[in-house]
Amino acid sequence: MKLILVRHAETLQNRRRRIQGFLDVELSERGRKQAEAVAQALKNEPVQAIYSSPLKRALSTARRIGRLHRVKIQVLDELKEMNLGSLDGLSWDEVSQRYPHFWENWLADATSVQIPDGESLLQVQTRAWAAVETSWHRATGIRWCWSVISSPWSA
């Protein structure tokens, strides 16, 4: 069995270099083109199952892939972007100014430092990996490949 991990395509928050965590934002025009390009690149892969974060940016990317393969998207909340709490909507410059103590700790050890009102990288990776394992077990009978669409923090 083959696993394909796909990052959601670009959003306006990405373009503006803004943190988006749990913010549920749509793909940008460029992102829609990127998602379509990913779908086309995977059109010859024998995708039999697709699991996605419930966030619009991931679902939109997943739907484009699913449409070509006639596969229903299965949504798993555990594949959501990292909970970036108080950082949502900020730029990284704003984070360093508003949360200097957090910023220093994050730069020293991003894996275990918890985001203010959010979660740590270790927490999101544990959550997301559990979802990958769940989808793996659900994929019994799938001989070819399945795809997980999420974000760089959780994938």
C-alpha positions, 0 to 999 in steps of 0.5 A: 500500500502506498501513502501520499501526503499532500499539503493544502494549496496556498491561501491568502494568509500564506501569501500575506505571510500570516499565521492561520492555524485553526482559522478556516480560510479558503484557497487563493486563486493561485492556491486553486490552480496549485490544487488543480495541478496536484490533482492532475499530477496524481491523476494516474495514481490509483488513489482509492481513499482520501482523508482530509482535515475539515478546514476549507483549504485542505478540503478544497485541495482534497476535493480536486484530487477526489473528483478525478479519482471518483473517491469520497473525501473522508474528513478527520478532525485530527488532521486539522492544522496545528492549533496556533491559538493566540498567534492566529492571524499574526505575522511572525514579526508580530509574534516576536514582538508580542510574545518575546519570551515564547519566541525565544523558547520556540526558537530554542526548542520548537518541538515541545514549546506550547503555543500561547492558547494552542498546542505544541508541535509534539501534540499536533504530530501525535494527534495527526499521526493517530489519524494516519494510523486510524485511516491506515486501519480503515483502508483494509482492502485498499491495495493501491494507495490512499492520500492524506491532505493536511498542513505542514504542521500536522503532516 
